[in-house]
Each structure stands twice: as C-alpha cells, then as structure tokens.
Amino acid sequence: MDRHRHIAIVAKKGRTCAYLVQVKSGMLKLTKHATRDIAADWREADYQYERALDKLIEMGKRKGITDKAQAALDRLLRNGKEPIQRMLFG
C-alpha cells in the first residue's frame, strides 16, 4: 500500500527490481520498480494476501487490465501462495 492507500501486489521479485500489479492511469498494469524505490514508496498493508488478490482481480474487471497484468495475476492464482514480499520491506 502506498501513502495514498493504493494497493498493489508484488507479482515477481528479482535482485534489483520487482514487478507490481497496480492501478496506473485508470487501469491495472504490470509496472517495474527498483526494489529500493518500493521500500521507500510502499509499505506492507494489513490486507490478507487472498483479499488483496481478489480485490485487484475485481478492480481489473471494473477498470480494465492489461494482458501482462492479467497474466501476472493468473500466475499468482495458479501458484496459490503468497509471493515473497517481506524481503522488500525488511
């Protein structure tokens, strides 16, 4: 969650960057960020992982979603487990 209470979910994390699924320009998109920027601009939310994922899927249906963001959410659903996000904020 950022300081404006926007939610995002980490779809993929590498050593120096991470990909977030978030609302950007009115629709859900997959965006790339330096891990240090995520730690500075975002914080862990009290949302349960499943609730956040469901909320983003619903937002995508209402607002629209890019193919890359949809594929990322589908992967998270298929994997059925929370991605390692705590390492970004530790």
HTML snippet that shows the backbone in 3Dmol.js (N, CA, C, O; Angstrom):
<script src="https://3Dmol.org/build/3Dmol-min.js"></script>
<div id="view" style="width:600px;height:400px;position:relative"></div>
<script>
const pdb = `
ATOM      1  N   MET A   1       0.854  -1.161   0.000  1.00  0.00           N
ATOM      2  CA  MET A   1       0.000   0.000   0.000  1.00  0.00           C
ATOM      3  C   MET A   1       0.909   1.235   0.000  1.00  0.00           C
ATOM      4  O   MET A   1       1.893   1.293   0.737  1.00  0.00           O
ATOM      5  N   ASP A   2       0.565   2.215  -0.834  1.00  0.00           N
ATOM      6  CA  ASP A   2       1.357   3.446  -0.831  1.00  0.00           C
ATOM      7  C   ASP A   2       0.724   4.467   0.120  1.00  0.00           C
ATOM      8  O   ASP A   2      -0.273   4.172   0.779  1.00  0.00           O
ATOM      9  N   ARG A   3       1.296   5.638   0.186  1.00  0.00           N
ATOM     10  CA  ARG A   3       0.802   6.642   1.144  1.00  0.00           C
ATOM     11  C   ARG A   3      -0.595   7.158   0.797  1.00  0.00           C
ATOM     12  O   ARG A   3      -1.238   7.798   1.628  1.00  0.00           O
ATOM     13  N   HIS A   4      -1.068   6.889  -0.414  1.00  0.00           N
ATOM     14  CA  HIS A   4      -2.420   7.279  -0.824  1.00  0.00           C
ATOM     15  C   HIS A   4      -3.413   6.133  -0.641  1.00  0.00           C
ATOM     16  O   HIS A   4      -4.561   6.217  -1.078  1.00  0.00           O
ATOM     17  N   ARG A   5      -2.954   5.058   0.011  1.00  0.00           N
ATOM     18  CA  ARG A   5      -3.758   3.865   0.295  1.00  0.00           C
ATOM     19  C   ARG A   5      -4.122   3.080  -0.970  1.00  0.00           C
ATOM     20  O   ARG A   5      -5.108   2.344  -0.981  1.00  0.00           O
ATOM     21  N   HIS A   6      -3.325   3.238  -2.034  1.00  0.00           N
ATOM     22  CA  HIS A   6      -3.486   2.413  -3.225  1.00  0.00           C
ATOM     23  C   HIS A   6      -2.837   1.063  -2.932  1.00  0.00           C
ATOM     24  O   HIS A   6      -1.761   0.994  -2.337  1.00  0.00           O
ATOM     25  N   ILE A   7      -3.501   0.000  -3.355  1.00  0.00           N
ATOM     26  CA  ILE A   7      -2.905  -1.314  -3.134  1.00  0.00           C
ATOM     27  C   ILE A   7      -2.235  -1.803  -4.412  1.00  0.00           C
ATOM     28  O   ILE A   7      -2.608  -1.429  -5.524  1.00  0.00           O
ATOM     29  N   ALA A   8      -1.258  -2.632  -4.216  1.00  0.00           N
ATOM     30  CA  ALA A   8      -0.552  -3.296  -5.319  1.00  0.00           C
ATOM     31  C   ALA A   8      -0.108  -4.641  -4.775  1.00  0.00           C
ATOM     32  O   ALA A   8      -0.108  -4.871  -3.566  1.00  0.00           O
ATOM     33  N   ILE A   9       0.266  -5.512  -5.675  1.00  0.00           N
ATOM     34  CA  ILE A   9       0.763  -6.817  -5.252  1.00  0.00           C
ATOM     35  C   ILE A   9       2.046  -7.097  -6.021  1.00  0.00           C
ATOM     36  O   ILE A   9       2.142  -6.816  -7.215  1.00  0.00           O
ATOM     37  N   VAL A  10       3.013  -7.645  -5.332  1.00  0.00           N
ATOM     38  CA  VAL A  10       4.278  -7.996  -5.970  1.00  0.00           C
ATOM     39  C   VAL A  10       4.041  -9.251  -6.790  1.00  0.00           C
ATOM     40  O   VAL A  10       3.738 -10.314  -6.247  1.00  0.00           O
ATOM     41  N   ALA A  11       4.182  -9.118  -8.098  1.00  0.00           N
ATOM     42  CA  ALA A  11       3.960 -10.252  -8.996  1.00  0.00           C
ATOM     43  C   ALA A  11       5.238 -11.056  -9.213  1.00  0.00           C
ATOM     44  O   ALA A  11       5.196 -12.268  -9.423  1.00  0.00           O
ATOM     45  N   LYS A  12       6.377 -10.360  -9.157  1.00  0.00           N
ATOM     46  CA  LYS A  12       7.661 -11.017  -9.380  1.00  0.00           C
ATOM     47  C   LYS A  12       8.729 -10.148  -8.751  1.00  0.00           C
ATOM     48  O   LYS A  12       8.670  -8.921  -8.829  1.00  0.00           O
ATOM     49  N   LYS A  13       9.708 -10.788  -8.126  1.00  0.00           N
ATOM     50  CA  LYS A  13      10.777 -10.048  -7.478  1.00  0.00           C
ATOM     51  C   LYS A  13      12.122 -10.587  -7.920  1.00  0.00           C
ATOM     52  O   LYS A  13      12.367 -11.793  -7.887  1.00  0.00           O
ATOM     53  N   GLY A  14      12.983  -9.685  -8.330  1.00  0.00           N
ATOM     54  CA  GLY A  14      14.353 -10.037  -8.668  1.00  0.00           C
ATOM     55  C   GLY A  14      15.303  -9.411  -7.659  1.00  0.00           C
ATOM     56  O   GLY A  14      14.867  -8.885  -6.635  1.00  0.00           O
ATOM     57  N   ARG A  15      16.595  -9.465  -7.943  1.00  0.00           N
ATOM     58  CA  ARG A  15      17.579  -8.879  -7.014  1.00  0.00           C
ATOM     59  C   ARG A  15      17.492  -7.375  -6.958  1.00  0.00           C
ATOM     60  O   ARG A  15      17.592  -6.793  -5.877  1.00  0.00           O
ATOM     61  N   THR A  16      17.306  -6.722  -8.108  1.00  0.00           N
ATOM     62  CA  THR A  16      17.346  -5.257  -8.135  1.00  0.00           C
ATOM     63  C   THR A  16      16.017  -4.613  -8.509  1.00  0.00           C
ATOM     64  O   THR A  16      15.861  -3.398  -8.387  1.00  0.00           O
ATOM     65  N   CYS A  17      15.064  -5.415  -8.962  1.00  0.00           N
ATOM     66  CA  CYS A  17      13.777  -4.841  -9.341  1.00  0.00           C
ATOM     67  C   CYS A  17      12.646  -5.805  -8.992  1.00  0.00           C
ATOM     68  O   CYS A  17      12.855  -6.996  -8.765  1.00  0.00           O
ATOM     69  N   ALA A  18      11.455  -5.246  -8.960  1.00  0.00           N
ATOM     70  CA  ALA A  18      10.258  -6.049  -8.707  1.00  0.00           C
ATOM     71  C   ALA A  18       9.162  -5.528  -9.619  1.00  0.00           C
ATOM     72  O   ALA A  18       9.176  -4.369 -10.034  1.00  0.00           O
ATOM     73  N   TYR A  19       8.221  -6.392  -9.921  1.00  0.00           N
ATOM     74  CA  TYR A  19       7.083  -6.037 -10.752  1.00  0.00           C
ATOM     75  C   TYR A  19       5.835  -6.018  -9.881  1.00  0.00           C
ATOM     76  O   TYR A  19       5.544  -6.977  -9.167  1.00  0.00           O
ATOM     77  N   LEU A  20       5.105  -4.915  -9.950  1.00  0.00           N
ATOM     78  CA  LEU A  20       3.870  -4.762  -9.194  1.00  0.00           C
ATOM     79  C   LEU A  20       2.685  -4.772 -10.138  1.00  0.00           C
ATOM     80  O   LEU A  20       2.777  -4.258 -11.253  1.00  0.00           O
ATOM     81  N   VAL A  21       1.576  -5.348  -9.709  1.00  0.00           N
ATOM     82  CA  VAL A  21       0.303  -5.167 -10.398  1.00  0.00           C
ATOM     83  C   VAL A  21      -0.409  -4.087  -9.595  1.00  0.00           C
ATOM     84  O   VAL A  21      -0.683  -4.256  -8.406  1.00  0.00           O
ATOM     85  N   GLN A  22      -0.707  -2.968 -10.266  1.00  0.00           N
ATOM     86  CA  GLN A  22      -1.312  -1.829  -9.592  1.00  0.00           C
ATOM     87  C   GLN A  22      -2.180  -1.046 -10.567  1.00  0.00           C
ATOM     88  O   GLN A  22      -2.058  -1.205 -11.782  1.00  0.00           O
ATOM     89  N   VAL A  23      -3.057  -0.198 -10.031  1.00  0.00           N
ATOM     90  CA  VAL A  23      -3.841   0.691 -10.886  1.00  0.00           C
ATOM     91  C   VAL A  23      -2.929   1.823 -11.314  1.00  0.00           C
ATOM     92  O   VAL A  23      -2.331   2.508 -10.485  1.00  0.00           O
ATOM     93  N   LYS A  24      -2.834   2.005 -12.599  1.00  0.00           N
ATOM     94  CA  LYS A  24      -1.998   3.053 -13.171  1.00  0.00           C
ATOM     95  C   LYS A  24      -2.761   3.629 -14.361  1.00  0.00           C
ATOM     96  O   LYS A  24      -3.168   2.883 -15.252  1.00  0.00           O
ATOM     97  N   SER A  25      -2.958   4.929 -14.386  1.00  0.00           N
ATOM     98  CA  SER A  25      -3.702   5.592 -15.461  1.00  0.00           C
ATOM     99  C   SER A  25      -5.096   4.981 -15.628  1.00  0.00           C
ATOM    100  O   SER A  25      -5.577   4.817 -16.750  1.00  0.00           O
ATOM    101  N   GLY A  26      -5.735   4.650 -14.516  1.00  0.00           N
ATOM    102  CA  GLY A  26      -7.120   4.197 -14.551  1.00  0.00           C
ATOM    103  C   GLY A  26      -7.352   2.723 -14.800  1.00  0.00           C
ATOM    104  O   GLY A  26      -8.501   2.282 -14.804  1.00  0.00           O
ATOM    105  N   MET A  27      -6.291   1.936 -15.011  1.00  0.00           N
ATOM    106  CA  MET A  27      -6.477   0.503 -15.216  1.00  0.00           C
ATOM    107  C   MET A  27      -5.340  -0.265 -14.561  1.00  0.00           C
ATOM    108  O   MET A  27      -4.312   0.314 -14.208  1.00  0.00           O
ATOM    109  N   LEU A  28      -5.527  -1.576 -14.399  1.00  0.00           N
ATOM    110  CA  LEU A  28      -4.481  -2.392 -13.794  1.00  0.00           C
ATOM    111  C   LEU A  28      -3.379  -2.666 -14.805  1.00  0.00           C
ATOM    112  O   LEU A  28      -3.625  -3.073 -15.940  1.00  0.00           O
ATOM    113  N   LYS A  29      -2.161  -2.428 -14.352  1.00  0.00           N
ATOM    114  CA  LYS A  29      -0.990  -2.637 -15.196  1.00  0.00           C
ATOM    115  C   LYS A  29       0.099  -3.321 -14.396  1.00  0.00           C
ATOM    116  O   LYS A  29       0.103  -3.269 -13.167  1.00  0.00           O
ATOM    117  N   LEU A  30       1.015  -3.958 -15.089  1.00  0.00           N
ATOM    118  CA  LEU A  30       2.211  -4.533 -14.507  1.00  0.00           C
ATOM    119  C   LEU A  30       3.306  -3.488 -14.658  1.00  0.00           C
ATOM    120  O   LEU A  30       3.635  -3.083 -15.773  1.00  0.00           O
ATOM    121  N   THR A  31       3.868  -3.053 -13.537  1.00  0.00           N
ATOM    122  CA  THR A  31       4.873  -1.991 -13.575  1.00  0.00           C
ATOM    123  C   THR A  31       6.171  -2.474 -12.932  1.00  0.00           C
ATOM    124  O   THR A  31       6.150  -3.253 -11.979  1.00  0.00           O
ATOM    125  N   LYS A  32       7.293  -2.008 -13.461  1.00  0.00           N
ATOM    126  CA  LYS A  32       8.609  -2.413 -12.965  1.00  0.00           C
ATOM    127  C   LYS A  32       9.172  -1.296 -12.091  1.00  0.00           C
ATOM    128  O   LYS A  32       9.097  -0.118 -12.439  1.00  0.00           O
ATOM    129  N   HIS A  33       9.742  -1.693 -10.940  1.00  0.00           N
ATOM    130  CA  HIS A  33      10.281  -0.725  -9.990  1.00  0.00           C
ATOM    131  C   HIS A  33      11.600  -1.242  -9.423  1.00  0.00           C
ATOM    132  O   HIS A  33      11.776  -2.449  -9.260  1.00  0.00           O
ATOM    133  N   ALA A  34      12.519  -0.339  -9.126  1.00  0.00           N
ATOM    134  CA  ALA A  34      13.723  -0.714  -8.391  1.00  0.00           C
ATOM    135  C   ALA A  34      13.288  -1.114  -6.983  1.00  0.00           C
ATOM    136  O   ALA A  34      12.427  -0.458  -6.397  1.00  0.00           O
ATOM    137  N   THR A  35      13.865  -2.168  -6.439  1.00  0.00           N
ATOM    138  CA  THR A  35      13.450  -2.639  -5.123  1.00  0.00           C
ATOM    139  C   THR A  35      13.627  -1.559  -4.061  1.00  0.00           C
ATOM    140  O   THR A  35      12.826  -1.484  -3.129  1.00  0.00           O
ATOM    141  N   ARG A  36      14.655  -0.723  -4.181  1.00  0.00           N
ATOM    142  CA  ARG A  36      14.860   0.345  -3.188  1.00  0.00           C
ATOM    143  C   ARG A  36      13.731   1.378  -3.257  1.00  0.00           C
ATOM    144  O   ARG A  36      13.373   1.964  -2.235  1.00  0.00           O
ATOM    145  N   ASP A  37      13.165   1.607  -4.448  1.00  0.00           N
ATOM    146  CA  ASP A  37      12.051   2.542  -4.586  1.00  0.00           C
ATOM    147  C   ASP A  37      10.778   1.984  -3.960  1.00  0.00           C
ATOM    148  O   ASP A  37       9.994   2.725  -3.367  1.00  0.00           O
ATOM    149  N   ILE A  38      10.578   0.685  -4.095  1.00  0.00           N
ATOM    150  CA  ILE A  38       9.397   0.079  -3.491  1.00  0.00           C
ATOM    151  C   ILE A  38       9.464   0.217  -1.980  1.00  0.00           C
ATOM    152  O   ILE A  38       8.477   0.576  -1.338  1.00  0.00           O
ATOM    153  N   ALA A  39      10.628  -0.070  -1.414  1.00  0.00           N
ATOM    154  CA  ALA A  39      10.787   0.043   0.038  1.00  0.00           C
ATOM    155  C   ALA A  39      10.566   1.473   0.507  1.00  0.00           C
ATOM    156  O   ALA A  39      10.092   1.685   1.623  1.00  0.00           O
ATOM    157  N   ALA A  40      10.900   2.455  -0.319  1.00  0.00           N
ATOM    158  CA  ALA A  40      10.729   3.860   0.065  1.00  0.00           C
ATOM    159  C   ALA A  40       9.300   4.354  -0.134  1.00  0.00           C
ATOM    160  O   ALA A  40       8.804   5.147   0.667  1.00  0.00           O
ATOM    161  N   ASP A  41       8.630   3.892  -1.196  1.00  0.00           N
ATOM    162  CA  ASP A  41       7.319   4.432  -1.564  1.00  0.00           C
ATOM    163  C   ASP A  41       6.136   3.586  -1.112  1.00  0.00           C
ATOM    164  O   ASP A  41       5.012   4.086  -1.046  1.00  0.00           O
ATOM    165  N   TRP A  42       6.364   2.337  -0.804  1.00  0.00           N
ATOM    166  CA  TRP A  42       5.282   1.417  -0.453  1.00  0.00           C
ATOM    167  C   TRP A  42       5.549   0.834   0.917  1.00  0.00           C
ATOM    168  O   TRP A  42       6.682   0.848   1.399  1.00  0.00           O
ATOM    169  N   ARG A  43       4.513   0.328   1.538  1.00  0.00           N
ATOM    170  CA  ARG A  43       4.664  -0.368   2.814  1.00  0.00           C
ATOM    171  C   ARG A  43       3.742  -1.581   2.806  1.00  0.00           C
ATOM    172  O   ARG A  43       2.799  -1.675   2.021  1.00  0.00           O
ATOM    173  N   GLU A  44       4.049  -2.493   3.698  1.00  0.00           N
ATOM    174  CA  GLU A  44       3.181  -3.660   3.818  1.00  0.00           C
ATOM    175  C   GLU A  44       1.832  -3.212   4.351  1.00  0.00           C
ATOM    176  O   GLU A  44       1.749  -2.351   5.226  1.00  0.00           O
ATOM    177  N   ALA A  45       0.794  -3.799   3.818  1.00  0.00           N
ATOM    178  CA  ALA A  45      -0.558  -3.485   4.268  1.00  0.00           C
ATOM    179  C   ALA A  45      -1.048  -4.593   5.185  1.00  0.00           C
ATOM    180  O   ALA A  45      -0.504  -5.697   5.199  1.00  0.00           O
ATOM    181  N   ASP A  46      -2.073  -4.283   5.939  1.00  0.00           N
ATOM    182  CA  ASP A  46      -2.682  -5.278   6.799  1.00  0.00           C
ATOM    183  C   ASP A  46      -3.648  -6.172   6.031  1.00  0.00           C
ATOM    184  O   ASP A  46      -4.340  -6.998   6.626  1.00  0.00           O
ATOM    185  N   TYR A  47      -3.697  -6.007   4.707  1.00  0.00           N
ATOM    186  CA  TYR A  47      -4.553  -6.843   3.866  1.00  0.00           C
ATOM    187  C   TYR A  47      -4.034  -8.273   3.884  1.00  0.00           C
ATOM    188  O   TYR A  47      -2.826  -8.506   3.830  1.00  0.00           O
ATOM    189  N   GLN A  48      -4.944  -9.214   3.960  1.00  0.00           N
ATOM    190  CA  GLN A  48      -4.552 -10.596   3.734  1.00  0.00           C
ATOM    191  C   GLN A  48      -4.246 -10.741   2.251  1.00  0.00           C
ATOM    192  O   GLN A  48      -4.862 -10.085   1.412  1.00  0.00           O
ATOM    193  N   TYR A  49      -3.295 -11.599   1.940  1.00  0.00           N
ATOM    194  CA  TYR A  49      -2.876 -11.802   0.558  1.00  0.00           C
ATOM    195  C   TYR A  49      -4.057 -12.141  -0.352  1.00  0.00           C
ATOM    196  O   TYR A  49      -4.216 -11.544  -1.417  1.00  0.00           O
ATOM    197  N   GLU A  50      -4.881 -13.097   0.068  1.00  0.00           N
ATOM    198  CA  GLU A  50      -6.006 -13.536  -0.765  1.00  0.00           C
ATOM    199  C   GLU A  50      -6.994 -12.397  -0.991  1.00  0.00           C
ATOM    200  O   GLU A  50      -7.538 -12.251  -2.086  1.00  0.00           O
ATOM    201  N   ARG A  51      -7.227 -11.589   0.045  1.00  0.00           N
ATOM    202  CA  ARG A  51      -8.147 -10.455  -0.082  1.00  0.00           C
ATOM    203  C   ARG A  51      -7.612  -9.421  -1.074  1.00  0.00           C
ATOM    204  O   ARG A  51      -8.361  -8.896  -1.897  1.00  0.00           O
ATOM    205  N   ALA A  52      -6.322  -9.136  -0.990  1.00  0.00           N
ATOM    206  CA  ALA A  52      -5.710  -8.173  -1.914  1.00  0.00           C
ATOM    207  C   ALA A  52      -5.784  -8.694  -3.347  1.00  0.00           C
ATOM    208  O   ALA A  52      -6.099  -7.943  -4.270  1.00  0.00           O
ATOM    209  N   LEU A  53      -5.496  -9.965  -3.529  1.00  0.00           N
ATOM    210  CA  LEU A  53      -5.541 -10.560  -4.863  1.00  0.00           C
ATOM    211  C   LEU A  53      -6.957 -10.501  -5.425  1.00  0.00           C
ATOM    212  O   LEU A  53      -7.155 -10.119  -6.578  1.00  0.00           O
ATOM    213  N   ASP A  54      -7.945 -10.879  -4.611  1.00  0.00           N
ATOM    214  CA  ASP A  54      -9.346 -10.818  -5.050  1.00  0.00           C
ATOM    215  C   ASP A  54      -9.755  -9.391  -5.397  1.00  0.00           C
ATOM    216  O   ASP A  54     -10.444  -9.164  -6.392  1.00  0.00           O
ATOM    217  N   LYS A  55      -9.336  -8.436  -4.584  1.00  0.00           N
ATOM    218  CA  LYS A  55      -9.691  -7.035  -4.826  1.00  0.00           C
ATOM    219  C   LYS A  55      -9.083  -6.539  -6.143  1.00  0.00           C
ATOM    220  O   LYS A  55      -9.747  -5.836  -6.905  1.00  0.00           O
ATOM    221  N   LEU A  56      -7.844  -6.896  -6.408  1.00  0.00           N
ATOM    222  CA  LEU A  56      -7.211  -6.483  -7.659  1.00  0.00           C
ATOM    223  C   LEU A  56      -7.881  -7.140  -8.862  1.00  0.00           C
ATOM    224  O   LEU A  56      -8.048  -6.498  -9.899  1.00  0.00           O
ATOM    225  N   ILE A  57      -8.262  -8.392  -8.742  1.00  0.00           N
ATOM    226  CA  ILE A  57      -8.958  -9.068  -9.842  1.00  0.00           C
ATOM    227  C   ILE A  57     -10.284  -8.371 -10.123  1.00  0.00           C
ATOM    228  O   ILE A  57     -10.633  -8.140 -11.281  1.00  0.00           O
ATOM    229  N   GLU A  58     -11.017  -8.038  -9.074  1.00  0.00           N
ATOM    230  CA  GLU A  58     -12.293  -7.324  -9.232  1.00  0.00           C
ATOM    231  C   GLU A  58     -12.074  -5.940  -9.851  1.00  0.00           C
ATOM    232  O   GLU A  58     -12.841  -5.520 -10.717  1.00  0.00           O
ATOM    233  N   MET A  59     -11.032  -5.232  -9.409  1.00  0.00           N
ATOM    234  CA  MET A  59     -10.723  -3.922  -9.982  1.00  0.00           C
ATOM    235  C   MET A  59     -10.410  -4.039 -11.467  1.00  0.00           C
ATOM    236  O   MET A  59     -10.801  -3.182 -12.259  1.00  0.00           O
ATOM    237  N   GLY A  60      -9.705  -5.098 -11.842  1.00  0.00           N
ATOM    238  CA  GLY A  60      -9.384  -5.325 -13.240  1.00  0.00           C
ATOM    239  C   GLY A  60     -10.626  -5.520 -14.084  1.00  0.00           C
ATOM    240  O   GLY A  60     -10.689  -5.060 -15.224  1.00  0.00           O
ATOM    241  N   LYS A  61     -11.621  -6.205 -13.523  1.00  0.00           N
ATOM    242  CA  LYS A  61     -12.881  -6.411 -14.249  1.00  0.00           C
ATOM    243  C   LYS A  61     -13.632  -5.091 -14.432  1.00  0.00           C
ATOM    244  O   LYS A  61     -14.253  -4.862 -15.470  1.00  0.00           O
ATOM    245  N   ARG A  62     -13.571  -4.227 -13.418  1.00  0.00           N
ATOM    246  CA  ARG A  62     -14.296  -2.960 -13.490  1.00  0.00           C
ATOM    247  C   ARG A  62     -13.555  -1.891 -14.291  1.00  0.00           C
ATOM    248  O   ARG A  62     -14.170  -1.164 -15.071  1.00  0.00           O
ATOM    249  N   LYS A  63     -12.257  -1.793 -14.106  1.00  0.00           N
ATOM    250  CA  LYS A  63     -11.491  -0.695 -14.689  1.00  0.00           C
ATOM    251  C   LYS A  63     -10.749  -1.072 -15.965  1.00  0.00           C
ATOM    252  O   LYS A  63     -10.379  -0.205 -16.758  1.00  0.00           O
ATOM    253  N   GLY A  64     -10.537  -2.360 -16.155  1.00  0.00           N
ATOM    254  CA  GLY A  64      -9.725  -2.828 -17.278  1.00  0.00           C
ATOM    255  C   GLY A  64      -8.366  -3.278 -16.769  1.00  0.00           C
ATOM    256  O   GLY A  64      -7.908  -2.868 -15.703  1.00  0.00           O
ATOM    257  N   ILE A  65      -7.741  -4.127 -17.558  1.00  0.00           N
ATOM    258  CA  ILE A  65      -6.462  -4.707 -17.154  1.00  0.00           C
ATOM    259  C   ILE A  65      -5.654  -5.038 -18.404  1.00  0.00           C
ATOM    260  O   ILE A  65      -6.205  -5.502 -19.402  1.00  0.00           O
ATOM    261  N   THR A  66      -4.363  -4.800 -18.345  1.00  0.00           N
ATOM    262  CA  THR A  66      -3.508  -5.142 -19.484  1.00  0.00           C
ATOM    263  C   THR A  66      -3.289  -6.659 -19.501  1.00  0.00           C
ATOM    264  O   THR A  66      -3.477  -7.336 -18.490  1.00  0.00           O
ATOM    265  N   ASP A  67      -2.894  -7.171 -20.653  1.00  0.00           N
ATOM    266  CA  ASP A  67      -2.634  -8.603 -20.784  1.00  0.00           C
ATOM    267  C   ASP A  67      -1.525  -9.061 -19.833  1.00  0.00           C
ATOM    268  O   ASP A  67      -1.624 -10.134 -19.238  1.00  0.00           O
ATOM    269  N   LYS A  68      -0.468  -8.250 -19.687  1.00  0.00           N
ATOM    270  CA  LYS A  68       0.644  -8.622 -18.802  1.00  0.00           C
ATOM    271  C   LYS A  68       0.206  -8.670 -17.345  1.00  0.00           C
ATOM    272  O   LYS A  68       0.602  -9.571 -16.605  1.00  0.00           O
ATOM    273  N   ALA A  69      -0.608  -7.707 -16.930  1.00  0.00           N
ATOM    274  CA  ALA A  69      -1.099  -7.698 -15.553  1.00  0.00           C
ATOM    275  C   ALA A  69      -2.024  -8.894 -15.319  1.00  0.00           C
ATOM    276  O   ALA A  69      -1.964  -9.522 -14.261  1.00  0.00           O
ATOM    277  N   GLN A  70      -2.866  -9.210 -16.279  1.00  0.00           N
ATOM    278  CA  GLN A  70      -3.767 -10.363 -16.153  1.00  0.00           C
ATOM    279  C   GLN A  70      -2.965 -11.652 -16.033  1.00  0.00           C
ATOM    280  O   GLN A  70      -3.276 -12.509 -15.206  1.00  0.00           O
ATOM    281  N   ALA A  71      -1.937 -11.786 -16.859  1.00  0.00           N
ATOM    282  CA  ALA A  71      -1.098 -12.984 -16.809  1.00  0.00           C
ATOM    283  C   ALA A  71      -0.400 -13.100 -15.447  1.00  0.00           C
ATOM    284  O   ALA A  71      -0.273 -14.197 -14.903  1.00  0.00           O
ATOM    285  N   ALA A  72       0.048 -11.972 -14.904  1.00  0.00           N
ATOM    286  CA  ALA A  72       0.708 -11.986 -13.595  1.00  0.00           C
ATOM    287  C   ALA A  72      -0.264 -12.414 -12.497  1.00  0.00           C
ATOM    288  O   ALA A  72       0.091 -13.228 -11.645  1.00  0.00           O
ATOM    289  N   LEU A  73      -1.490 -11.873 -12.507  1.00  0.00           N
ATOM    290  CA  LEU A  73      -2.490 -12.269 -11.508  1.00  0.00           C
ATOM    291  C   LEU A  73      -2.879 -13.736 -11.675  1.00  0.00           C
ATOM    292  O   LEU A  73      -3.070 -14.443 -10.686  1.00  0.00           O
ATOM    293  N   ASP A  74      -2.996 -14.193 -12.915  1.00  0.00           N
ATOM    294  CA  ASP A  74      -3.324 -15.605 -13.170  1.00  0.00           C
ATOM    295  C   ASP A  74      -2.232 -16.518 -12.603  1.00  0.00           C
ATOM    296  O   ASP A  74      -2.531 -17.566 -12.031  1.00  0.00           O
ATOM    297  N   ARG A  75      -0.965 -16.114 -12.765  1.00  0.00           N
ATOM    298  CA  ARG A  75       0.147 -16.896 -12.217  1.00  0.00           C
ATOM    299  C   ARG A  75       0.064 -16.968 -10.694  1.00  0.00           C
ATOM    300  O   ARG A  75       0.262 -18.031 -10.105  1.00  0.00           O
ATOM    301  N   LEU A  76      -0.228 -15.829 -10.059  1.00  0.00           N
ATOM    302  CA  LEU A  76      -0.351 -15.812  -8.597  1.00  0.00           C
ATOM    303  C   LEU A  76      -1.499 -16.707  -8.134  1.00  0.00           C
ATOM    304  O   LEU A  76      -1.370 -17.428  -7.145  1.00  0.00           O
ATOM    305  N   LEU A  77      -2.618 -16.658  -8.852  1.00  0.00           N
ATOM    306  CA  LEU A  77      -3.756 -17.525  -8.507  1.00  0.00           C
ATOM    307  C   LEU A  77      -3.400 -18.996  -8.675  1.00  0.00           C
ATOM    308  O   LEU A  77      -3.727 -19.826  -7.827  1.00  0.00           O
ATOM    309  N   ARG A  78      -2.735 -19.303  -9.765  1.00  0.00           N
ATOM    310  CA  ARG A  78      -2.365 -20.686 -10.077  1.00  0.00           C
ATOM    311  C   ARG A  78      -1.385 -21.232  -9.042  1.00  0.00           C
ATOM    312  O   ARG A  78      -1.494 -22.384  -8.622  1.00  0.00           O
ATOM    313  N   ASN A  79      -0.429 -20.400  -8.635  1.00  0.00           N
ATOM    314  CA  ASN A  79       0.574 -20.841  -7.667  1.00  0.00           C
ATOM    315  C   ASN A  79      -0.039 -21.050  -6.289  1.00  0.00           C
ATOM    316  O   ASN A  79       0.436 -21.877  -5.510  1.00  0.00           O
ATOM    317  N   GLY A  80      -1.095 -20.298  -5.991  1.00  0.00           N
ATOM    318  CA  GLY A  80      -1.796 -20.477  -4.740  1.00  0.00           C
ATOM    319  C   GLY A  80      -1.006 -20.152  -3.498  1.00  0.00           C
ATOM    320  O   GLY A  80      -1.319 -20.651  -2.417  1.00  0.00           O
ATOM    321  N   LYS A  81       0.010 -19.328  -3.630  1.00  0.00           N
ATOM    322  CA  LYS A  81       0.796 -18.969  -2.455  1.00  0.00           C
ATOM    323  C   LYS A  81       1.223 -17.513  -2.541  1.00  0.00           C
ATOM    324  O   LYS A  81       1.309 -16.928  -3.620  1.00  0.00           O
ATOM    325  N   GLU A  82       1.480 -16.961  -1.395  1.00  0.00           N
ATOM    326  CA  GLU A  82       1.899 -15.566  -1.320  1.00  0.00           C
ATOM    327  C   GLU A  82       3.337 -15.430  -1.805  1.00  0.00           C
ATOM    328  O   GLU A  82       4.207 -16.196  -1.391  1.00  0.00           O
ATOM    329  N   PRO A  83       3.591 -14.454  -2.683  1.00  0.00           N
ATOM    330  CA  PRO A  83       4.967 -14.237  -3.119  1.00  0.00           C
ATOM    331  C   PRO A  83       5.796 -13.662  -1.968  1.00  0.00           C
ATOM    332  O   PRO A  83       5.246 -13.133  -1.003  1.00  0.00           O
ATOM    333  N   ILE A  84       7.085 -13.769  -2.077  1.00  0.00           N
ATOM    334  CA  ILE A  84       7.965 -13.242  -1.026  1.00  0.00           C
ATOM    335  C   ILE A  84       8.010 -11.723  -1.169  1.00  0.00           C
ATOM    336  O   ILE A  84       8.703 -11.193  -2.037  1.00  0.00           O
ATOM    337  N   GLN A  85       7.265 -11.030  -0.311  1.00  0.00           N
ATOM    338  CA  GLN A  85       7.220  -9.582  -0.345  1.00  0.00           C
ATOM    339  C   GLN A  85       7.931  -8.963   0.843  1.00  0.00           C
ATOM    340  O   GLN A  85       8.454  -7.853   0.749  1.00  0.00           O
ATOM    341  N   ARG A  86       7.951  -9.665   1.943  1.00  0.00           N
ATOM    342  CA  ARG A  86       8.530  -9.112   3.167  1.00  0.00           C
ATOM    343  C   ARG A  86       9.993  -8.708   2.986  1.00  0.00           C
ATOM    344  O   ARG A  86      10.469  -7.783   3.644  1.00  0.00           O
ATOM    345  N   MET A  87      10.704  -9.397   2.097  1.00  0.00           N
ATOM    346  CA  MET A  87      12.107  -9.078   1.871  1.00  0.00           C
ATOM    347  C   MET A  87      12.284  -7.651   1.344  1.00  0.00           C
ATOM    348  O   MET A  87      13.344  -7.053   1.526  1.00  0.00           O
ATOM    349  N   LEU A  88      11.255  -7.104   0.692  1.00  0.00           N
ATOM    350  CA  LEU A  88      11.336  -5.745   0.179  1.00  0.00           C
ATOM    351  C   LEU A  88      11.271  -4.707   1.296  1.00  0.00           C
ATOM    352  O   LEU A  88      11.754  -3.586   1.138  1.00  0.00           O
ATOM    353  N   PHE A  89      10.676  -5.082   2.413  1.00  0.00           N
ATOM    354  CA  PHE A  89      10.432  -4.126   3.480  1.00  0.00           C
ATOM    355  C   PHE A  89      11.263  -4.411   4.731  1.00  0.00           C
ATOM    356  O   PHE A  89      11.130  -3.709   5.734  1.00  0.00           O
ATOM    357  N   GLY A  90      12.106  -5.421   4.682  1.00  0.00           N
ATOM    358  CA  GLY A  90      12.856  -5.851   5.858  1.00  0.00           C
ATOM    359  C   GLY A  90      14.017  -5.037   6.206  1.00  0.00           C
ATOM    360  O   GLY A  90      14.705  -5.329   7.184  1.00  0.00           O
TER     361      GLY A  90
END
`;
const viewer = $3Dmol.createViewer("view");
viewer.addModel(pdb, "pdb");
viewer.setStyle({}, {cartoon: {color: "spectrum"}});
viewer.zoomTo();
viewer.render();
</script>
